[in-house]
Amino acid sequence: MIIKNINEFGLISAIPHLKKLSGLPLWEIRILGKESARILYVNKDGEKIVLLHAFKKKTNKTPKKEINIAVGRLNELLS
């Protein structure tokens, strides 16, 4: 539902579910529920978002392993 709203209305529609990861070019879409999930993405060219990695969130902090996967994919995209 969140992704559908972003696609239709832009990122502004998901503000309560978005979080910038400190010190990184990554943002996080928070999907809350019985099993919370996160999607790490970058905002490309100010208009497009590129989804890099999705995972189930089991801890309060975003695990470094999950961040590293997203950063690796971002580096592949930029090279």
Backbone as a printed PyTorch tensor [residue, N CA C, xyz], in Angstrom:
tensor([[[  0.8190,  -1.1970,   0.0000],
         [  0.0000,   0.0000,   0.0000],
         [  0.8640,   1.2630,   0.0000]],

        [[  1.9120,   1.2700,   0.8280],
         [  2.7860,   2.4470,   0.8850],
         [  3.4370,   2.6780,  -0.4740]],

        [[  3.9630,   1.6110,  -1.0730],
         [  4.6250,   1.7370,  -2.3780],
         [  3.6400,   2.2290,  -3.4320]],

        [[  2.4170,   1.7330,  -3.3890],
         [  1.3880,   2.1700,  -4.3430],
         [  1.1280,   3.6690,  -4.1740]],

        [[  1.0150,   4.1230,  -2.9280],
         [  0.7900,   5.5550,  -2.6770],
         [  1.9670,   6.3960,  -3.1600]],

        [[  3.1870,   5.9100,  -2.9230],
         [  4.3700,   6.6500,  -3.3880],
         [  4.3470,   6.7440,  -4.9050]],

        [[  4.0330,   5.6470,  -5.5600],
         [  3.9890,   5.6290,  -7.0200],
         [  2.9370,   6.6020,  -7.5480]],

        [[  1.8040,   6.6620,  -6.8760],
         [  0.7010,   7.5020,  -7.3520],
         [  0.8320,   8.9650,  -6.9400]],

        [[  1.2620,   9.2100,  -5.6830],
         [  1.2480,  10.5710,  -5.1500],
         [  2.6280,  11.1420,  -4.8380]],

        [[  3.6820,  10.3410,  -4.9940],
         [  5.0320,  10.8150,  -4.7170],
         [  5.4300,  10.5410,  -3.2690]],

        [[  6.6870,  10.8300,  -2.9560],
         [  7.2340,  10.5470,  -1.6310],
         [  6.5240,  11.2950,  -0.5070]],

        [[  5.9730,  12.4430,  -0.7970],
         [  5.3050,  13.2480,   0.2360],
         [  4.1750,  12.4570,   0.9030]],

        [[  3.5730,  11.5270,   0.1750],
         [  2.4580,  10.7590,   0.7290],
         [  2.8940,   9.7670,   1.8010]],

        [[  4.1910,   9.4720,   1.8740],
         [  4.6750,   8.4470,   2.8040],
         [  5.5120,   9.0240,   3.9380]],

        [[  5.4980,  10.3280,   4.1190],
         [  6.3730,  10.9660,   5.1130],
         [  6.3490,  10.2980,   6.4840]],

        [[  5.2270,   9.9160,   7.0320],
         [  5.3030,   9.2860,   8.3610],
         [  6.0410,   7.9460,   8.3500]],

        [[  6.2310,   7.3810,   7.1640],
         [  6.8520,   6.0700,   7.0520],
         [  8.2750,   6.1380,   6.5160]],

        [[  8.8250,   7.3380,   6.3760],
         [ 10.1620,   7.5170,   5.8250],
         [ 11.1320,   7.9780,   6.8980]],

        [[ 12.3790,   7.5200,   6.7610],
         [ 13.4160,   7.9290,   7.7070],
         [ 14.7410,   7.9720,   6.9630]],

        [[ 15.4910,   9.0710,   7.1330],
         [ 16.8310,   9.1880,   6.5480],
         [ 17.8080,   8.4760,   7.4560]],

        [[ 18.6770,   7.6390,   6.8770],
         [ 19.7050,   6.9750,   7.6640],
         [ 20.8820,   7.9310,   7.8190]],

        [[ 21.2410,   8.2120,   9.0290],
         [ 22.2630,   9.1950,   9.3650],
         [ 23.6120,   8.8440,   8.7270]],

        [[ 24.2120,   9.8280,   8.0710],
         [ 25.5380,   9.6690,   7.4980],
         [ 25.5970,   8.8540,   6.2200]],

        [[ 24.4570,   8.5060,   5.6710],
         [ 24.3980,   7.6930,   4.4580],
         [ 23.4460,   8.3320,   3.4490]],

        [[ 23.5940,   7.9960,   2.1700],
         [ 22.6520,   8.5250,   1.1750],
         [ 21.3500,   7.7320,   1.1360]],

        [[ 21.1750,   6.8270,   2.0840],
         [ 20.0220,   5.9240,   2.0880],
         [ 18.8590,   6.4700,   2.9070]],

        [[ 17.6750,   6.1120,   2.4600],
         [ 16.4390,   6.3550,   3.1810],
         [ 15.7890,   5.0140,   3.4620]],

        [[ 14.8940,   5.0170,   4.4270],
         [ 14.2300,   3.7900,   4.8370],
         [ 12.7170,   3.9970,   4.7990]],

        [[ 12.0200,   3.0930,   4.1370],
         [ 10.5570,   3.0640,   4.1900],
         [ 10.2090,   2.0720,   5.2880]],

        [[  9.4340,   2.5240,   6.2720],
         [  9.0600,   1.6630,   7.3930],
         [  7.6620,   1.1220,   7.1650]],

        [[  7.5620,  -0.1870,   7.1170],
         [  6.2700,  -0.8540,   6.9780],
         [  5.9910,  -1.5300,   8.3140]],

        [[  4.9930,  -1.0220,   9.0070],
         [  4.7050,  -1.4950,  10.3490],
         [  3.5690,  -2.4990,  10.3290]],

        [[  3.6220,  -3.4270,  11.2580],
         [  2.5720,  -4.4390,  11.3520],
         [  3.0170,  -5.5680,  12.2360]],

        [[  2.3390,  -6.6800,  12.1190],
         [  2.6720,  -7.8530,  12.9130],
         [  4.1410,  -8.2270,  12.7220]],

        [[  4.5870,  -8.2220,  11.4840],
         [  5.9920,  -8.4030,  11.1460],
         [  6.4460,  -7.1520,  10.4070]],

        [[  7.1880,  -6.2880,  11.0900],
         [  7.6460,  -5.0510,  10.4760],
         [  8.7040,  -5.3300,   9.4210]],

        [[  8.6920,  -4.5130,   8.3860],
         [  9.6730,  -4.6420,   7.3120],
         [ 10.2390,  -3.2630,   7.0000]],

        [[ 11.3900,  -3.2680,   6.3720],
         [ 12.0320,  -2.0370,   5.9450],
         [ 12.4850,  -2.1960,   4.5050]],

        [[ 12.4350,  -1.0940,   3.7710],
         [ 12.9580,  -1.0500,   2.4170],
         [ 13.9430,   0.1070,   2.3670]],

        [[ 15.1750,  -0.1870,   2.0140],
         [ 16.1950,   0.8420,   1.8890],
         [ 16.2260,   1.3130,   0.4440]],

        [[ 16.2890,   2.6320,   0.2540],
         [ 16.2400,   3.1910,  -1.0920],
         [ 17.0450,   4.4710,  -1.1710]],

        [[ 17.2680,   4.9340,  -2.3970],
         [ 17.8660,   6.2480,  -2.6420],
         [ 16.9190,   7.0250,  -3.5300]],

        [[ 17.0000,   8.3340,  -3.4050],
         [ 16.2250,   9.2340,  -4.2480],
         [ 17.1440,   9.6620,  -5.3790]],

        [[ 16.8330,   9.2260,  -6.5720],
         [ 17.6980,   9.4860,  -7.7240],
         [ 17.1360,  10.6080,  -8.5720]],

        [[ 17.9620,  11.5650,  -8.8840],
         [ 17.5970,  12.6900,  -9.7460],
         [ 16.4520,  13.5280,  -9.1860]],

        [[ 16.1880,  13.4130,  -7.8830],
         [ 15.1410,  14.1980,  -7.2550],
         [ 13.7300,  13.7830,  -7.6310]],

        [[ 13.5800,  12.8250,  -8.5370],
         [ 12.2490,  12.4180,  -8.9800],
         [ 11.9850,  10.9360,  -8.8030]],

        [[ 13.0030,  10.1250,  -9.0060],
         [ 12.8270,   8.6740,  -8.9620],
         [ 13.3860,   8.1220,  -7.6610]],

        [[ 12.7830,   7.0360,  -7.2080],
         [ 13.3880,   6.3200,  -6.0940],
         [ 13.8120,   4.9490,  -6.5990]],

        [[ 14.9520,   4.5010,  -6.0760],
         [ 15.4800,   3.1970,  -6.4460],
         [ 15.4910,   2.3440,  -5.1860]],

        [[ 14.6760,   1.2900,  -5.1860],
         [ 14.6220,   0.3780,  -4.0560],
         [ 15.8430,  -0.5300,  -4.1260]],

        [[ 16.6190,  -0.5560,  -3.0390],
         [ 17.8720,  -1.2990,  -3.0350],
         [ 17.8070,  -2.6100,  -2.2650]],

        [[ 17.0490,  -2.6170,  -1.1590],
         [ 17.0480,  -3.8090,  -0.3180],
         [ 15.8460,  -3.7700,   0.6150]],

        [[ 15.1970,  -4.9120,   0.7940],
         [ 14.0730,  -5.0460,   1.7250],
         [ 14.3700,  -6.1860,   2.6790]],

        [[ 13.9270,  -6.0240,   3.9330],
         [ 14.1710,  -7.0500,   4.9410],
         [ 13.1740,  -6.9130,   6.0730]],

        [[ 13.0030,  -8.0100,   6.8260],
         [ 12.1700,  -7.9700,   8.0300],
         [ 12.9780,  -7.3360,   9.1430]],

        [[ 12.3520,  -6.4220,   9.8490],
         [ 13.0360,  -5.7150,  10.9330],
         [ 12.7460,  -6.4340,  12.2450]],

        [[ 13.8190,  -6.8500,  12.9260],
         [ 13.6600,  -7.5920,  14.1730],
         [ 14.2730,  -6.8700,  15.3630]],

        [[ 15.0540,  -5.8080,  15.0970],
         [ 15.7040,  -5.0570,  16.1690],
         [ 15.3820,  -3.5800,  16.0190]],

        [[ 15.7090,  -2.7930,  17.0420],
         [ 15.4420,  -1.3570,  16.9760],
         [ 16.3170,  -0.6400,  15.9480]],

        [[ 17.5890,  -1.0080,  15.8960],
         [ 18.5020,  -0.3840,  14.9370],
         [ 18.5090,  -1.1710,  13.6380]],

        [[ 18.7480,  -0.4620,  12.5450],
         [ 18.8870,  -1.1350,  11.2610],
         [ 20.2290,  -1.8690,  11.2630]],

        [[ 20.2220,  -3.1880,  11.0870],
         [ 21.4690,  -3.9520,  11.1290],
         [ 22.4670,  -3.5270,  10.0520]],

        [[ 23.7530,  -3.4690,  10.4150],
         [ 24.7980,  -3.0650,   9.4730],
         [ 24.8340,  -3.9880,   8.2580]],

        [[ 24.5540,  -5.2610,   8.4670],
         [ 24.5380,  -6.2150,   7.3590],
         [ 23.5530,  -5.7650,   6.2850]],

        [[ 22.3700,  -5.3240,   6.7080],
         [ 21.3350,  -4.8920,   5.7670],
         [ 21.7440,  -3.5990,   5.0710]],

        [[ 22.3530,  -2.6870,   5.8090],
         [ 22.8430,  -1.4310,   5.2270],
         [ 23.9270,  -1.7250,   4.2010]],

        [[ 24.8420,  -2.6420,   4.5370],
         [ 25.9310,  -2.9780,   3.6210],
         [ 25.4240,  -3.5600,   2.3110]],

        [[ 24.3720,  -4.3550,   2.3840],
         [ 23.7840,  -4.9010,   1.1570],
         [ 23.2650,  -3.7590,   0.2830]],

        [[ 22.5490,  -2.8190,   0.8820],
         [ 21.9910,  -1.6910,   0.1230],
         [ 23.1040,  -0.8160,  -0.4510]],

        [[ 24.1450,  -0.5480,   0.3370],
         [ 25.2580,   0.2800,  -0.1380],
         [ 25.9810,  -0.4220,  -1.2880]],

        [[ 26.1620,  -1.7330,  -1.1770],
         [ 26.7850,  -2.4890,  -2.2660],
         [ 25.9850,  -2.3820,  -3.5480]],

        [[ 24.6830,  -2.4880,  -3.4450],
         [ 23.8240,  -2.3750,  -4.6290],
         [ 23.8430,  -0.9630,  -5.1960]],

        [[ 23.9060,   0.0290,  -4.3250],
         [ 24.0050,   1.4140,  -4.7780],
         [ 25.3150,   1.6180,  -5.5310]],

        [[ 26.4060,   1.0970,  -5.0010],
         [ 27.6980,   1.2190,  -5.6900],
         [ 27.6730,   0.5590,  -7.0590]],

        [[ 27.0120,  -0.5880,  -7.1700],
         [ 26.8680,  -1.2480,  -8.4750],
         [ 26.0770,  -0.3820,  -9.4350]],

        [[ 25.0490,   0.2520,  -8.9240],
         [ 24.1950,   1.1150,  -9.7450],
         [ 24.9740,   2.3150, -10.2730]],

        [[ 25.8490,   2.8500,  -9.4360],
         [ 26.5880,   4.0690,  -9.8080],
         [ 27.8100,   3.7890, -10.6680]],

        [[ 28.2520,   2.5340, -10.7250],
         [ 29.4680,   2.2470, -11.5070],
         [ 29.1560,   1.8420, -12.9290]]])
